[in-house]
Amino acid sequence: MATHSGKTPRPAAIETVEPIGKRVLLRKDEDRKQTKTGIHLPDKIEIPTLTGRIVAVSAQVSRDDDYPIKRYDRVLFNPKHAIPVDFEGDNRLFVVPVEDIVAVFRREADE
């Protein structure tokens, strides 16, 4: 398909990433450059972060009651099998097998 200027159109930008199988897409939290007590760390030293927010859940995971994970959940994950998704400039998106999600952070409901 050609445009009026005679140039061929560029491919459309990727708008979504949908995990397939027993996987989730998450955005890893930024590594901390400061300790909990407020001590600032040098640029070369960071505390590695193994937490993130769920961006998308595959259809297979969302139908499985064994995995109570949903979009926007904050999770603790094992990064060993995490696959980076080069979709954003800061590259904090990862596709992670659901088996590598080791905990979900939840707030207690007010009673």
Contacts in CASP RR format, 6 or more apart in sequence:
PFRMAT RR
TARGET T0000
AUTHOR 0000-0000-0000
METHOD contacts of the structure
MODEL  1
MATHSGKTPRPAAIETVEPIGKRVLLRKDEDRKQTKTGIHLPDKIEIPTL
TGRIVAVSAQVSRDDDYPIKRYDRVLFNPKHAIPVDFEGDNRLFVVPVED
IVAVFRREADE
1 8 0 8 1.000
1 9 0 8 1.000
2 8 0 8 1.000
2 9 0 8 1.000
3 9 0 8 1.000
14 87 0 8 1.000
16 56 0 8 1.000
17 25 0 8 1.000
17 55 0 8 1.000
17 56 0 8 1.000
17 85 0 8 1.000
17 87 0 8 1.000
17 93 0 8 1.000
17 95 0 8 1.000
18 25 0 8 1.000
18 56 0 8 1.000
18 58 0 8 1.000
19 25 0 8 1.000
19 56 0 8 1.000
19 57 0 8 1.000
19 58 0 8 1.000
19 61 0 8 1.000
19 95 0 8 1.000
20 58 0 8 1.000
20 60 0 8 1.000
21 58 0 8 1.000
21 59 0 8 1.000
21 60 0 8 1.000
21 61 0 8 1.000
22 58 0 8 1.000
22 60 0 8 1.000
22 61 0 8 1.000
22 64 0 8 1.000
22 67 0 8 1.000
22 97 0 8 1.000
22 98 0 8 1.000
22 99 0 8 1.000
23 58 0 8 1.000
23 61 0 8 1.000
23 95 0 8 1.000
23 96 0 8 1.000
23 97 0 8 1.000
23 98 0 8 1.000
24 54 0 8 1.000
24 55 0 8 1.000
24 56 0 8 1.000
24 57 0 8 1.000
24 58 0 8 1.000
24 61 0 8 1.000
24 69 0 8 1.000
24 95 0 8 1.000
24 96 0 8 1.000
24 98 0 8 1.000
24 101 0 8 1.000
25 54 0 8 1.000
25 55 0 8 1.000
25 56 0 8 1.000
25 57 0 8 1.000
25 85 0 8 1.000
25 93 0 8 1.000
25 94 0 8 1.000
25 95 0 8 1.000
25 96 0 8 1.000
26 52 0 8 1.000
26 53 0 8 1.000
26 54 0 8 1.000
26 55 0 8 1.000
26 75 0 8 1.000
26 77 0 8 1.000
26 93 0 8 1.000
26 94 0 8 1.000
26 96 0 8 1.000
27 52 0 8 1.000
27 53 0 8 1.000
27 55 0 8 1.000
27 92 0 8 1.000
27 93 0 8 1.000
27 94 0 8 1.000
28 49 0 8 1.000
28 51 0 8 1.000
28 52 0 8 1.000
28 92 0 8 1.000
28 93 0 8 1.000
28 94 0 8 1.000
29 49 0 8 1.000
29 51 0 8 1.000
29 52 0 8 1.000
29 53 0 8 1.000
30 49 0 8 1.000
30 92 0 8 1.000
31 46 0 8 1.000
31 47 0 8 1.000
31 48 0 8 1.000
31 49 0 8 1.000
32 41 0 8 1.000
32 46 0 8 1.000
32 47 0 8 1.000
32 49 0 8 1.000
33 40 0 8 1.000
33 41 0 8 1.000
33 43 0 8 1.000
33 46 0 8 1.000
33 47 0 8 1.000
34 40 0 8 1.000
34 41 0 8 1.000
35 41 0 8 1.000
35 47 0 8 1.000
41 47 0 8 1.000
50 76 0 8 1.000
50 77 0 8 1.000
50 78 0 8 1.000
50 79 0 8 1.000
51 74 0 8 1.000
51 75 0 8 1.000
51 76 0 8 1.000
51 77 0 8 1.000
51 105 0 8 1.000
52 74 0 8 1.000
52 75 0 8 1.000
52 77 0 8 1.000
53 72 0 8 1.000
53 73 0 8 1.000
53 74 0 8 1.000
53 75 0 8 1.000
54 69 0 8 1.000
54 70 0 8 1.000
54 71 0 8 1.000
54 72 0 8 1.000
54 73 0 8 1.000
54 74 0 8 1.000
54 75 0 8 1.000
55 71 0 8 1.000
55 93 0 8 1.000
56 71 0 8 1.000
57 69 0 8 1.000
57 70 0 8 1.000
57 71 0 8 1.000
58 98 0 8 1.000
61 67 0 8 1.000
61 69 0 8 1.000
61 98 0 8 1.000
62 70 0 8 1.000
67 98 0 8 1.000
67 101 0 8 1.000
68 104 0 8 1.000
69 75 0 8 1.000
69 98 0 8 1.000
69 101 0 8 1.000
69 104 0 8 1.000
73 104 0 8 1.000
73 105 0 8 1.000
73 106 0 8 1.000
74 104 0 8 1.000
74 105 0 8 1.000
75 101 0 8 1.000
75 102 0 8 1.000
75 103 0 8 1.000
75 104 0 8 1.000
75 105 0 8 1.000
76 101 0 8 1.000
76 102 0 8 1.000
76 103 0 8 1.000
76 104 0 8 1.000
76 105 0 8 1.000
77 96 0 8 1.000
77 100 0 8 1.000
77 101 0 8 1.000
77 102 0 8 1.000
78 100 0 8 1.000
78 102 0 8 1.000
79 94 0 8 1.000
79 96 0 8 1.000
79 100 0 8 1.000
80 100 0 8 1.000
81 96 0 8 1.000
81 97 0 8 1.000
81 100 0 8 1.000
82 94 0 8 1.000
82 95 0 8 1.000
82 96 0 8 1.000
82 100 0 8 1.000
83 94 0 8 1.000
83 95 0 8 1.000
83 96 0 8 1.000
84 91 0 8 1.000
84 93 0 8 1.000
84 94 0 8 1.000
85 91 0 8 1.000
85 93 0 8 1.000
85 94 0 8 1.000
85 95 0 8 1.000
87 93 0 8 1.000
END
